[in-house]
Amino acid sequence: MQLKINKNALFQLILISGLSGAVYAGSVEGTTHVLGAVKQTLSSTTDTVKAGYYSSTTLHAVDANLAAANIKSGTAIFGITGTLAGGSGHELPDTGVTLCYDTAGGGTITCPEHGAASEQDGSYNPAATQLSYTDNGNFTITDNRTGLMWKKCQEGRNNDATCTGTVGTYTWAAALARCSGLTAPGGYTDWRLPNIKELISLLNYNTAYMINTAYFTNYDYNGVLWSSSALNDSEYNSAWRVNPVWGQTTYIEINMINTNIVLCVCTPP
């Protein structure tokens, strides 16, 4: 059975009853002495649903998954501010940038608040997403933000506490083979040449030399790092590389025969 309501009659009923309201495209919204607001728009600052057609409640009471522990730290959803720390093994770390600049003159300024229309990279520096590493004591370094495990020493150097020896340089094909053929350190067999995003995750853009030498001991900055990411361009047989001094990502042409330095990575179980 279908129930049909005459909009005009309903509106007259509202007026006769002394209640306030209006009819919009067949729907009624307004207030009553008993229910208060009949129609409510949810706000980004609160998850409270007023009493009306439903008993007064909160969204997180209905769905326990709407909880601070499930929301990224620094993010607020319906008034619930997240506490979930970055670095759960699935996120890129913060860039490390802490300064903000005058877009006109280039001088440093006080950073606008995070969330402001004028915010800059330096406006967002949550502690839970800063670069963080663990030296595993077996010549491997774990990135606590991405979960990736890196070789402590660049290829060509010895696997020892100070990474003695000379850094090698490799063509792109040789770099791929070099990493995939490793069985040490750490005893893992899934070593590989990192992709461009994984390489970028190592860079701290707040320093001139962007790889942390407190962990990547005796790091040689005289060269750029190969990535496994080939350039998607049929005209050039090229691959992306990273300059850890300038923070640049560039691609190299000439059939990938140029030689660059290599830092291998693996994804531990």
N, C-alpha and C positions, 0 to 999 in steps of 0.2 A: 504494500500500500504506500502510495506517495502522499506526502503532506505538503500542501501548497499554502503559502502564506502571502496574503496581500500586503505588499510593502506599505501602502498608504494607510491601511487599517492599523498595521503594527506601529507606524509612526504616530498615529493619532492616539493609540493606547499609551505610548510613552509620554505624550503631552498631558493626557488626562490624569495619568498617575502621578504627575509632578516630577518625573524623572528626566534627566538630561540625556540626550542621545542624538544620533543622526543616522541616516540610511545612506550607504554608499554601495552602489552596484549590487544591491540585494543583500548586503550584510549590514549588521547593526553594531555600532560601537558607542560606548559612552559609559556612564556610571549609574549605579543604583545604590539605594540606601543600604542594601544588604550585602551585595557582592563587591562593591567598589568598582574598580576598572574591570570591564568585561573583556575587553580586548587589550592585550599588552604586547609591546615589542621588546624582545629580550635585549638586554644591554651587554656590551662587551666587558662591563665592569662588575657585573653580578650575575650569579646563576639562580637567583631566587625567583620563583614563579608565584605570583600572588594568588590568593584564594579566589575562586570564581567558578568556572566549570570544573576545575580540579581543586582538590584540597591544597592548601598552601604547602609548598615543598621546595626543595632545591634540586637542581639537576644532578649534583653529585650524590644525593641520597637515592636517586633513581638508578644511576649508573655509577658504580664504584670505580670504574676506570677513569672517570673524570677526577683525578687526584693529582696533587702536586708532584708526587713521585713519578708520574707518567708524563709530565710536561717538561719540556726543555728548560733548564735553568735560565732565568731572566725573561721568560715568556709568560704572559698572563692570558688565560682563557676564562671568560666569564668571571673575572675577579679572583681566580685561583692562580697564584704565581708558582711556576714550576720550580722544582728543586733537582730535577734529573740532571746530573752532571754530564758534561760532554766527555769525550774520551771513553765511551763505552765500547770502543773498538770499531765504530762505524761512522765516525765523523772526522772532517778535516779540522785541525787546530786553528786557533786564531792566528792572524798574520803577525802579531807582535807589535804592530804600530800603535803608539800611544800619543803621538802628536797630531794636532790639527792645524790647518793653514788657511790664511786669508786668500781667498780665490782671486782677489784683485792684485795684491802686492806680493803674495807669496810668503809673508812672514808668519810665524807661529801665533796661534790664538788659543784662547780657552776653548776646549772642545764643547760643541753643542751637546745637549743631553741626548742619550740614546733614545731613538724613537722620534726625535724632532725632524722636521722636513729638511733641515740644514745639517743633519748629522753627517759625520765623516767616519772613516775607518777607525780613527783614534777614539771615537765616542764609545766604542763597544769593546770592552776588555774584561770579560768575565773570567775569574780565576780558574774556573773549571774547564776552560777551553785553551789555556795557554800551553805552549810547547812543553812537553814533559817526557823524560826518557828514563829508562832503567838499564844500567850496565849489568848484563847477566853473568859476567865473570867468565864467559867462555868465548870471548871475542865477538860477541853479538850484542846489539843494542835494541831494546824494545821501545817502540814509540807508544807511550801510554794513552795517546789520543786515538790513533788509528788502529792500534793493535798489530801493526806491521813489525817484523823483525828485520833489522839491517845488519850487514856485516860492519864490524867496527872499523875495519881498515879498507882502503881503496884497493882495487885489484892491482896486483903487481907487488904490493907490500906484503910483509910477513904477518902471519896471525900471531902477534905477540902483544905484550902490554903497551908498547909504544909505537906499534906499527912501523917497524924498521923496514929498510929496503927502499926500492925506487918504484914510484907509481908508474904503472904501465899505461899505454894508450892503445886503443883498439878500433878497428873498423866496426861499423854497426853490426854486421854479421858475426864478427869475432866476439863482440861484446855479448850478443845473445847466447852464443855457444859457451862463452866463458862462465857466465852465471848459471846456466842450466846444467853445466857439468860439475858443479860444486857438490861435495858431500860433507864438507866441513867449512866453517866451524859449526858447532851446535849439533852436529850429527843429522841435520835435516837434508832431505834430498829434493826439496821443491824450490830451491834457489832459482831466481830469475832476474832478468833485467827489469827494473821498475818502469811503470808507465809514467806519462808526463804528470798526471795528477799526484801520483805517489811521490815523485821527486819534489814537486812544489810544496808538498806538506812538510818537508824538512826545513823550509826557509823561514828565517826570522827577519822580517823586513824592517825591524827596528835597529838592525846592526849592519855595518858595512860588509862584514864577512858573515854570510847568512847561515852557515852550518855550524852547529854547536861543537866546537873543538874540545870541550870538556868531556864529551862522550866519543866523538869521532876523532880519536887522538891522531895528532901529527897530520891533520888533513892538509893536502896540497891543493891550493887554490889556483895553481897555474894550469888551468884548463877548464873545459866545460864538461858536463855530465851527459852521457847518452841516455835517452829513454827508449823504451821498446815501442813507443807510439809512432807509427809511420804516418806521414802526411797523406791525407786523403785527397790526392791530386794525381790524376793520370799523366799529367805533363811532366811531373818531377818524381824521381825515385828518391824520396827524402824522408827523414825522421826528425822528430822534435828533440831538442836538447835544452839543458838549463845551465845558465851561468850563475853560480852561487855567490858571485861578488856583486853583480848588478841586479840580480833577480830577474833577468830576462829569460823568456822562453822563445827560442828561435828554431828554425829548421835549417838543415844543411842539405845541400844538393849534391851534385856530382856523384850520383849512384851510391851514396852512402859510403864512399871509400875513404872519406876523411877519418882521421883517428881522434878519439876523445877518451877521457877518463871514465872509469866505471865504478859504480857502487851498487852492490847486489842486495836484493831483498827477498824475503820469503814470508809466507803467511803461516805461522805456527798453528797447530791444531788447538 
